[in-house]
């Protein structure tokens, strides 16, 4: 089989995420203004899409408060910089069991389980062009935390996202999640063209080795669009690997806080490096207008 790398590539920047990285790097944005500024920085560096979580401005911890999302989006609007906004819808499916011997009741400190409508309140109110749909349940880390997304929950969320005219970015953390995404598509709950993010190297999901990536990409429908990323030190090598596999690139401080060994990254610097990788491989880096056309996005404002 001949090599078939991407020739036209869009870059997504995941600017902050929900992990405790703000305690490990001063460059991780926390306040709505900082998060919006990080998105502008990434867009100016060449990212067509900015993937956005919000954090509590006081503690720096992950939040799902709608007013924080609204503040970020309003800051971006006022900046006048074009970008495709992608809001996470992954919050609200957090389950931490009580202990090994007494799993119930769940540990309230790490549990945040809410309904489909509540998980999507910021999406249906703000109507971004894209929001994520975490397509499966999996263990995270070494403790008792479970990312929880049941088939019934995903169906309900997919219906609401579709009704809002928003394109879901289906986040795939393991091979079975792709099977579930195909099941949703077969029921008419994911509109074409389907947009997929392959999330690699996250314990205990799909490892970031080449064979596992190929197992996923070889089973993707040919008309689906995908990006792929890995966490930590393999984020930037995965920019090249995603292109070679025929996909698009995601970088950003959500997944990696280092640019080089001992050199703290910024979102802008990571995007600049991704642009250099893509262009060095002979790719054209797509802008937001190109991406809207490619993915048939609905711009509501």
C-alpha positions in Angstrom: 0.0 0.0 0.0 1.4 3.4 -1.0 1.9 6.3 1.4 -1.1 8.6 1.6 -0.3 11.5 3.9 -2.5 14.5 4.3 -1.9 17.4 1.9 -4.3 19.8 3.5 -4.1 19.9 7.3 -5.9 21.8 10.0 -4.4 22.4 13.5 -6.4 22.3 16.7 -5.0 23.9 19.8 -6.3 22.6 23.2 -5.4 25.5 25.3 -6.0 24.5 28.9 -7.8 21.3 29.6 -9.1 20.2 33.0 -6.1 18.5 34.6 -3.9 19.9 37.4 -1.4 21.3 34.9 -1.9 24.9 36.1 0.1 23.9 39.2 3.0 22.7 37.0 3.2 25.5 34.5 2.5 29.2 34.8 1.8 29.3 31.1 -1.5 27.3 31.5 -4.3 29.8 31.2 -6.8 29.9 34.1 -9.1 32.9 34.0 -11.5 33.5 31.2 -9.4 36.4 29.9 -6.2 34.2 29.9 -8.0 31.4 28.2 -9.4 33.7 25.5 -5.9 35.3 25.0 -4.4 31.9 24.7 -6.9 31.1 21.9 -6.0 34.3 20.1 -2.4 33.5 20.5 -2.9 30.0 19.0 -5.0 31.4 16.2 -2.4 33.9 15.3 0.2 31.1 15.2 -1.8 29.1 12.8 -4.4 27.1 14.6 -7.8 27.0 12.9 -9.6 25.4 15.8 -9.4 26.2 19.5 -10.6 23.6 22.0 -11.7 25.2 25.2 -12.2 24.0 28.8 -12.8 26.6 31.6 -11.3 26.7 35.1 -12.3 28.3 38.3 -10.4 31.6 38.4 -9.6 31.3 42.1 -8.5 27.7 42.4 -7.4 26.9 38.9 -9.4 23.7 39.0 -11.6 22.4 36.2 -15.1 24.0 36.1 -18.2 23.7 34.0 -19.8 27.0 34.9 -21.7 28.3 31.9 -20.9 32.0 32.7 -17.2 31.2 32.5 -17.6 29.7 29.0 -19.7 32.7 28.0 -17.0 35.1 29.2 -14.3 33.3 27.2 -16.4 33.3 24.1 -17.2 37.0 24.5 -13.6 37.9 24.9 -12.7 36.0 21.7 -15.5 37.8 19.8 -14.2 41.2 21.0 -10.7 40.3 19.9 -11.8 40.1 16.3 -9.6 37.1 15.4 -11.2 34.4 13.3 -11.1 30.9 14.7 -13.4 27.8 15.0 -14.5 27.5 18.6 -14.7 24.0 20.0 -16.2 23.8 23.5 -15.7 20.7 25.6 -18.8 18.7 26.6 -16.8 16.2 28.6 -17.4 17.6 32.0 -20.1 16.1 34.2 -19.3 12.5 33.7 -16.8 12.1 36.5 -17.2 9.1 38.8 -14.8 8.3 41.6 -15.6 5.2 43.6 -15.4 5.3 47.4 -12.7 2.7 47.8 -11.6 -0.8 46.7 -13.6 -2.5 49.5 -16.4 0.0 49.6 -17.0 1.5 46.2 -20.4 2.9 47.1 -21.2 5.5 47.8 -18.9 7.3 45.4 -16.3 9.7 46.7 -17.9 13.2 46.5 -14.6 15.0 46.0 -14.0 13.4 42.6 -17.5 12.7 41.5 -19.5 15.1 39.3 -22.3 13.2 37.6 -25.1 15.3 35.9 -27.6 14.8 33.1 -27.2 15.2 29.4 -29.0 18.6 29.3 -26.8 20.0 32.1 -23.7 18.7 30.4 -24.6 20.6 27.3 -26.1 23.8 28.8 -23.1 25.9 27.7 -23.2 24.4 24.2 -26.9 25.0 23.6 -26.7 28.5 25.0 -23.6 29.6 23.1 -23.9 27.4 20.0 -20.2 27.1 19.0 -19.4 25.6 15.7 -18.0 22.4 17.4 -18.2 20.7 20.7 -16.7 17.4 21.9 -18.5 14.1 22.5 -16.4 11.7 24.5 -17.5 8.4 22.9 -17.0 5.9 25.7 -16.3 5.0 29.3 -12.8 4.3 30.6 -10.5 4.2 33.6 -8.1 7.1 34.2 -4.9 7.0 36.3 -4.2 4.6 39.0 -7.0 5.3 41.4 -10.8 4.8 41.4 -11.7 7.5 38.8 -13.9 6.5 35.8 -14.7 8.7 32.9 -18.4 7.8 32.5 -20.2 8.0 29.2 -22.9 5.4 28.8 -24.5 4.6 25.4 -27.8 6.1 26.6 -26.1 9.3 27.7 -24.2 9.6 24.4 -27.4 9.1 22.4 -29.1 11.8 24.4 -26.2 14.2 24.0 -25.8 13.5 20.3 -29.5 14.3 19.8 -29.1 17.6 21.6 -25.9 18.6 19.8 -27.5 17.8 16.5 -30.6 19.8 17.4 -28.4 22.8 18.3 -26.7 22.7 14.8 -23.3 22.1 16.4 -20.8 19.7 14.9 -19.6 17.1 17.4 -15.9 16.2 17.5 -16.1 12.6 18.6 -13.3 11.9 21.0 -12.0 8.3 20.7 -9.9 7.1 23.6 -9.9 3.3 22.7 -10.8 1.0 19.9 -14.2 0.1 21.2 -15.1 3.8 21.3 -14.8 3.9 17.5 -17.4 1.0 17.3 -19.7 3.1 19.5 -19.2 6.2 17.2 -20.1 4.1 14.2 -23.3 2.9 16.0 -24.3 6.5 16.7 -23.7 7.4 13.0 -25.8 4.4 11.8 -28.7 5.8 13.9 -28.4 9.2 12.2 -27.2 10.9 15.3 -23.8 12.0 13.8 -24.2 14.1 10.7 -21.8 13.9 7.8 -19.0 14.7 7.6 -18.1 13.0 10.9 -15.2 14.7 12.8 -13.1 12.4 15.0 -10.3 13.1 17.5 -8.1 10.1 18.2 -6.8 10.6 21.8 -3.7 8.4 22.2 -1.4 7.5 25.0 -3.8 8.1 27.9 -3.8 5.4 30.6 -5.7 3.1 30.2 -6.9 3.8 26.7 -5.3 3.2 23.4 -1.5 3.4 23.6 0.3 5.8 21.2 2.2 3.2 19.3 2.0 3.1 15.6 0.2 -0.2 15.3 -2.7 1.0 17.6 -3.0 4.2 15.6 -3.2 2.2 12.4 -5.7 -0.1 13.9 -8.0 2.9 14.5 -7.3 4.7 11.2 -7.7 1.5 9.2 -11.2 1.1 10.6 -12.3 4.7 10.1 -14.8 5.2 7.3 -13.0 6.8 4.4 -15.2 9.9 4.4 -14.7 10.7 8.1 -12.2 13.5 9.1 -9.8 12.8 11.9 -7.1 14.4 14.0 -4.8 12.5 16.3 -2.7 13.5 19.3 -0.6 12.0 22.1 0.1 13.4 25.5 3.4 14.6 27.0 6.7 14.2 25.2 5.0 12.4 22.2 2.7 15.3 21.4 5.0 16.9 18.8 6.1 13.6 17.2 2.4 12.8 16.8 1.9 15.9 14.8 4.0 14.3 12.1 2.5 10.8 12.6 -1.0 12.2 12.3 -0.2 13.8 9.0 1.5 10.6 7.7 -1.6 8.6 8.7 -3.8 11.0 6.6 -5.2 13.1 9.5 -4.9 16.4 11.1 -3.0 17.8 14.1 -3.8 18.7 17.7 -1.4 20.3 20.1 -1.7 22.5 23.2 -1.1 22.9 26.9 -4.0 20.6 27.7 -1.9 17.6 26.7 1.7 18.7 27.0 3.4 21.6 28.9 6.9 21.2 27.3 8.3 22.6 24.0 11.7 21.0 24.4 13.5 19.3 27.3 13.6 21.8 30.1 11.8 24.5 28.0 8.2 25.3 29.1 5.8 25.5 26.2 3.2 28.1 25.4 0.1 27.4 23.2 1.5 29.7 20.5 4.9 28.0 20.5 3.3 24.6 20.2 1.2 25.7 17.3 4.2 27.3 15.6 6.1 24.0 15.9 3.1 22.1 14.5 2.9 24.5 11.5 6.6 24.0 10.9 6.2 20.2 11.0 3.2 20.3 8.6 4.7 22.7 6.2 8.0 20.8 6.3 6.2 17.8 5.2 4.7 19.6 2.2 1.3 20.3 3.7 -0.9 23.3 3.3 -2.1 24.5 6.7 -5.9 25.3 6.5 -7.4 28.4 8.0 -10.8 28.7 9.7 -12.6 29.5 6.5 -11.1 26.4 4.9 -12.1 24.3 7.9 -15.7 25.5 7.9 -16.0 24.5 4.2 -14.3 21.2 4.7 -16.4 20.2 7.8 -19.6 21.9 6.7 -19.8 23.8 10.0 -22.6 26.1 11.0 -21.5 29.5 12.2 -24.2 31.0 14.4 -22.5 34.4 15.2 
